[in-house]
Amino acid sequence: MSVDDQIAVKEIVKKSGSSFFWGMNVLDSKKKRAMFSIYAFCRIVDDIADELDNRREKESKLKKWKKRIQHIYESVDLNNSIDRELKFAIDNFMLEKSDFYSIIDGMMMDARQDIKFPSKKILNLYLDRVAVAVGYLSIRVFGLSDNEKDYALFLGRAFQLTNIVRDFSEDLKRGRCYISSDLFKKHEIEQNIKTISNDPKMQNVFQEMLFEANQYFIKSDLEKKKIKKTKIIASEVMKIFYKAIHSKLFKKRINLNKKIRLNSFEKIVILLLFFVRY
């Protein structure tokens, strides 16, 4: 496990442009290294589900990743940087294999078919696989116990619901819509990928989803009070970035032609305010 491995994995994280990178940089070197490997893994399998056109190829590559995770746990064929860095994280923080499998299974949901108007049950399963499972891996690195998993559950769901609203137009272009069928029925909107963006009632749907995300943020804040705050500083940094994005959407008319982002100046100001108050 060389410095070159660490650099290669860190580059994957940096190129993603995610607020994750800012949050993980507040950790000590050992935890940062583990978290970078987890996020790089997530980035790679997410790109397989999103960027490849051939469904068989997507499924094949994701299935290979399941075998690859098994091999990493068995210390077999550790022949590239991400595998070796994941092995470091697994060995040092006793990460659960089932959480890696859950993330891959979430990506498989995207790979097998374009998700459109899922039931609430299927949506929650998707949230728990692609977001909450990442949180479960993260809290092990942070040093939290299994009794503190609700913090990761609530935060993961809040993040992903916010993402779904923010990325709505982008997902439509991929033929996907992660908003549950229940909301379309409630607001009497036809479940048609080609026409939903033109329906003014979608603004009400977005706000219901953002309200739910806000409830999860509130629940995570309550759970936070039970946890030593130095343990969760990285996830709290991520949370303030997500809350800033959420606040640009919540109780506001959403422009579907403009993706909400935080610029570098906003991120720096948010970080400074966070560390003054934390």
Contacts in CASP RR format, 6 or more apart in sequence:
PFRMAT RR
TARGET T0000
AUTHOR 0000-0000-0000
METHOD contacts of the structure
MODEL  1
MSVDDQIAVKEIVKKSGSSFFWGMNVLDSKKKRAMFSIYAFCRIVDDIAD
ELDNRREKESKLKKWKKRIQHIYESVDLNNSIDRELKFAIDNFMLEKSDF
YSIIDGMMMDARQDIKFPSKKILNLYLDRVAVAVGYLSIRVFGLSDNEKD
YALFLGRAFQLTNIVRDFSEDLKRGRCYISSDLFKKHEIEQNIKTISNDP
KMQNVFQEMLFEANQYFIKSDLEKKKIKKTKIIASEVMKIFYKAIHSKLF
KKRINLNKKIRLNSFEKIVILLLFFVRY
1 84 0 8 1.000
1 85 0 8 1.000
1 87 0 8 1.000
1 88 0 8 1.000
4 81 0 8 1.000
5 81 0 8 1.000
5 84 0 8 1.000
5 85 0 8 1.000
6 33 0 8 1.000
6 36 0 8 1.000
6 81 0 8 1.000
6 85 0 8 1.000
8 81 0 8 1.000
8 82 0 8 1.000
9 36 0 8 1.000
9 37 0 8 1.000
9 40 0 8 1.000
9 81 0 8 1.000
9 82 0 8 1.000
9 85 0 8 1.000
10 36 0 8 1.000
12 36 0 8 1.000
12 39 0 8 1.000
12 40 0 8 1.000
12 43 0 8 1.000
12 44 0 8 1.000
12 82 0 8 1.000
13 20 0 8 1.000
13 21 0 8 1.000
13 24 0 8 1.000
13 36 0 8 1.000
13 39 0 8 1.000
13 40 0 8 1.000
13 43 0 8 1.000
14 21 0 8 1.000
16 39 0 8 1.000
16 43 0 8 1.000
18 39 0 8 1.000
19 237 0 8 1.000
19 238 0 8 1.000
19 241 0 8 1.000
19 242 0 8 1.000
19 262 0 8 1.000
19 267 0 8 1.000
20 39 0 8 1.000
20 238 0 8 1.000
22 237 0 8 1.000
22 238 0 8 1.000
22 241 0 8 1.000
22 267 0 8 1.000
22 271 0 8 1.000
23 234 0 8 1.000
23 235 0 8 1.000
23 237 0 8 1.000
23 238 0 8 1.000
23 241 0 8 1.000
24 32 0 8 1.000
24 35 0 8 1.000
24 36 0 8 1.000
24 39 0 8 1.000
24 234 0 8 1.000
25 32 0 8 1.000
26 233 0 8 1.000
26 234 0 8 1.000
26 237 0 8 1.000
27 35 0 8 1.000
27 141 0 8 1.000
27 233 0 8 1.000
27 234 0 8 1.000
30 92 0 8 1.000
31 93 0 8 1.000
31 141 0 8 1.000
31 142 0 8 1.000
31 234 0 8 1.000
33 85 0 8 1.000
33 88 0 8 1.000
33 89 0 8 1.000
34 88 0 8 1.000
34 89 0 8 1.000
34 92 0 8 1.000
34 93 0 8 1.000
34 141 0 8 1.000
35 89 0 8 1.000
35 138 0 8 1.000
35 141 0 8 1.000
35 234 0 8 1.000
36 85 0 8 1.000
37 82 0 8 1.000
37 85 0 8 1.000
37 86 0 8 1.000
37 88 0 8 1.000
37 89 0 8 1.000
38 86 0 8 1.000
38 89 0 8 1.000
38 95 0 8 1.000
38 134 0 8 1.000
38 137 0 8 1.000
38 138 0 8 1.000
38 141 0 8 1.000
40 82 0 8 1.000
40 85 0 8 1.000
41 82 0 8 1.000
41 86 0 8 1.000
41 100 0 8 1.000
41 103 0 8 1.000
42 103 0 8 1.000
42 134 0 8 1.000
44 65 0 8 1.000
44 82 0 8 1.000
45 62 0 8 1.000
45 65 0 8 1.000
45 103 0 8 1.000
45 104 0 8 1.000
45 107 0 8 1.000
46 107 0 8 1.000
46 130 0 8 1.000
48 58 0 8 1.000
48 61 0 8 1.000
48 62 0 8 1.000
48 65 0 8 1.000
48 107 0 8 1.000
48 111 0 8 1.000
49 58 0 8 1.000
49 62 0 8 1.000
49 106 0 8 1.000
49 107 0 8 1.000
49 108 0 8 1.000
49 110 0 8 1.000
49 111 0 8 1.000
50 110 0 8 1.000
50 174 0 8 1.000
52 58 0 8 1.000
52 61 0 8 1.000
55 111 0 8 1.000
55 112 0 8 1.000
55 113 0 8 1.000
58 111 0 8 1.000
58 112 0 8 1.000
59 108 0 8 1.000
59 111 0 8 1.000
59 112 0 8 1.000
62 104 0 8 1.000
62 107 0 8 1.000
62 108 0 8 1.000
62 111 0 8 1.000
65 104 0 8 1.000
66 101 0 8 1.000
66 104 0 8 1.000
68 77 0 8 1.000
68 83 0 8 1.000
69 86 0 8 1.000
69 97 0 8 1.000
69 100 0 8 1.000
69 101 0 8 1.000
69 104 0 8 1.000
70 97 0 8 1.000
71 77 0 8 1.000
71 78 0 8 1.000
71 83 0 8 1.000
72 78 0 8 1.000
72 83 0 8 1.000
72 86 0 8 1.000
72 87 0 8 1.000
72 90 0 8 1.000
73 90 0 8 1.000
73 97 0 8 1.000
75 87 0 8 1.000
77 83 0 8 1.000
78 84 0 8 1.000
78 87 0 8 1.000
89 95 0 8 1.000
89 141 0 8 1.000
93 140 0 8 1.000
93 141 0 8 1.000
93 143 0 8 1.000
94 140 0 8 1.000
95 137 0 8 1.000
95 140 0 8 1.000
95 141 0 8 1.000
96 136 0 8 1.000
96 137 0 8 1.000
96 140 0 8 1.000
99 133 0 8 1.000
99 134 0 8 1.000
99 136 0 8 1.000
99 137 0 8 1.000
100 133 0 8 1.000
100 137 0 8 1.000
102 128 0 8 1.000
102 129 0 8 1.000
102 133 0 8 1.000
103 129 0 8 1.000
103 130 0 8 1.000
103 133 0 8 1.000
103 134 0 8 1.000
105 129 0 8 1.000
106 126 0 8 1.000
106 129 0 8 1.000
106 130 0 8 1.000
107 130 0 8 1.000
109 115 0 8 1.000
109 125 0 8 1.000
109 126 0 8 1.000
109 129 0 8 1.000
110 176 0 8 1.000
114 174 0 8 1.000
114 175 0 8 1.000
114 176 0 8 1.000
115 122 0 8 1.000
115 126 0 8 1.000
115 176 0 8 1.000
115 177 0 8 1.000
115 178 0 8 1.000
116 175 0 8 1.000
116 176 0 8 1.000
116 177 0 8 1.000
116 191 0 8 1.000
116 193 0 8 1.000
117 177 0 8 1.000
117 179 0 8 1.000
117 180 0 8 1.000
117 181 0 8 1.000
117 184 0 8 1.000
117 191 0 8 1.000
118 126 0 8 1.000
118 178 0 8 1.000
118 180 0 8 1.000
118 181 0 8 1.000
119 180 0 8 1.000
119 181 0 8 1.000
119 182 0 8 1.000
120 180 0 8 1.000
120 182 0 8 1.000
122 180 0 8 1.000
123 178 0 8 1.000
123 179 0 8 1.000
123 180 0 8 1.000
124 157 0 8 1.000
126 178 0 8 1.000
127 156 0 8 1.000
127 157 0 8 1.000
127 160 0 8 1.000
127 161 0 8 1.000
128 153 0 8 1.000
128 157 0 8 1.000
130 160 0 8 1.000
131 156 0 8 1.000
131 157 0 8 1.000
131 159 0 8 1.000
131 160 0 8 1.000
132 152 0 8 1.000
132 153 0 8 1.000
132 156 0 8 1.000
132 157 0 8 1.000
134 156 0 8 1.000
135 152 0 8 1.000
135 155 0 8 1.000
135 156 0 8 1.000
135 235 0 8 1.000
136 149 0 8 1.000
136 152 0 8 1.000
138 152 0 8 1.000
138 234 0 8 1.000
138 235 0 8 1.000
139 148 0 8 1.000
139 149 0 8 1.000
139 151 0 8 1.000
139 152 0 8 1.000
139 232 0 8 1.000
139 235 0 8 1.000
142 231 0 8 1.000
142 232 0 8 1.000
142 234 0 8 1.000
142 235 0 8 1.000
143 231 0 8 1.000
144 151 0 8 1.000
144 152 0 8 1.000
144 227 0 8 1.000
144 231 0 8 1.000
144 232 0 8 1.000
148 223 0 8 1.000
148 226 0 8 1.000
148 227 0 8 1.000
150 219 0 8 1.000
150 223 0 8 1.000
151 220 0 8 1.000
151 223 0 8 1.000
151 224 0 8 1.000
151 227 0 8 1.000
151 232 0 8 1.000
151 235 0 8 1.000
152 235 0 8 1.000
154 216 0 8 1.000
154 217 0 8 1.000
154 219 0 8 1.000
154 220 0 8 1.000
154 223 0 8 1.000
155 216 0 8 1.000
155 217 0 8 1.000
155 220 0 8 1.000
155 235 0 8 1.000
155 239 0 8 1.000
156 216 0 8 1.000
157 213 0 8 1.000
157 216 0 8 1.000
158 213 0 8 1.000
158 214 0 8 1.000
158 216 0 8 1.000
158 217 0 8 1.000
158 220 0 8 1.000
158 239 0 8 1.000
158 242 0 8 1.000
158 246 0 8 1.000
159 238 0 8 1.000
159 242 0 8 1.000
161 209 0 8 1.000
161 210 0 8 1.000
161 212 0 8 1.000
161 213 0 8 1.000
161 216 0 8 1.000
162 210 0 8 1.000
162 213 0 8 1.000
162 242 0 8 1.000
162 245 0 8 1.000
162 246 0 8 1.000
162 249 0 8 1.000
164 171 0 8 1.000
164 178 0 8 1.000
164 179 0 8 1.000
164 209 0 8 1.000
165 206 0 8 1.000
165 209 0 8 1.000
165 210 0 8 1.000
165 213 0 8 1.000
165 249 0 8 1.000
165 254 0 8 1.000
166 245 0 8 1.000
166 249 0 8 1.000
166 259 0 8 1.000
166 260 0 8 1.000
167 259 0 8 1.000
168 177 0 8 1.000
168 179 0 8 1.000
168 197 0 8 1.000
168 206 0 8 1.000
168 254 0 8 1.000
168 256 0 8 1.000
169 197 0 8 1.000
169 256 0 8 1.000
169 257 0 8 1.000
169 259 0 8 1.000
170 259 0 8 1.000
171 177 0 8 1.000
171 178 0 8 1.000
172 193 0 8 1.000
172 196 0 8 1.000
172 197 0 8 1.000
175 193 0 8 1.000
177 193 0 8 1.000
177 196 0 8 1.000
179 205 0 8 1.000
179 209 0 8 1.000
181 191 0 8 1.000
183 205 0 8 1.000
183 208 0 8 1.000
183 209 0 8 1.000
184 190 0 8 1.000
184 191 0 8 1.000
184 196 0 8 1.000
184 205 0 8 1.000
187 201 0 8 1.000
187 204 0 8 1.000
187 205 0 8 1.000
188 201 0 8 1.000
189 196 0 8 1.000
189 199 0 8 1.000
189 201 0 8 1.000
189 202 0 8 1.000
189 205 0 8 1.000
190 196 0 8 1.000
190 199 0 8 1.000
196 202 0 8 1.000
197 256 0 8 1.000
203 253 0 8 1.000
203 254 0 8 1.000
206 249 0 8 1.000
206 254 0 8 1.000
207 250 0 8 1.000
207 251 0 8 1.000
210 246 0 8 1.000
210 249 0 8 1.000
210 250 0 8 1.000
210 251 0 8 1.000
211 250 0 8 1.000
213 246 0 8 1.000
213 250 0 8 1.000
214 246 0 8 1.000
214 250 0 8 1.000
217 239 0 8 1.000
217 243 0 8 1.000
217 246 0 8 1.000
220 239 0 8 1.000
224 232 0 8 1.000
224 236 0 8 1.000
229 236 0 8 1.000
229 278 0 8 1.000
233 278 0 8 1.000
236 274 0 8 1.000
236 278 0 8 1.000
237 271 0 8 1.000
237 274 0 8 1.000
240 270 0 8 1.000
240 271 0 8 1.000
240 274 0 8 1.000
241 262 0 8 1.000
241 267 0 8 1.000
241 270 0 8 1.000
244 262 0 8 1.000
244 266 0 8 1.000
244 270 0 8 1.000
245 260 0 8 1.000
245 261 0 8 1.000
245 262 0 8 1.000
248 260 0 8 1.000
249 260 0 8 1.000
262 270 0 8 1.000
END
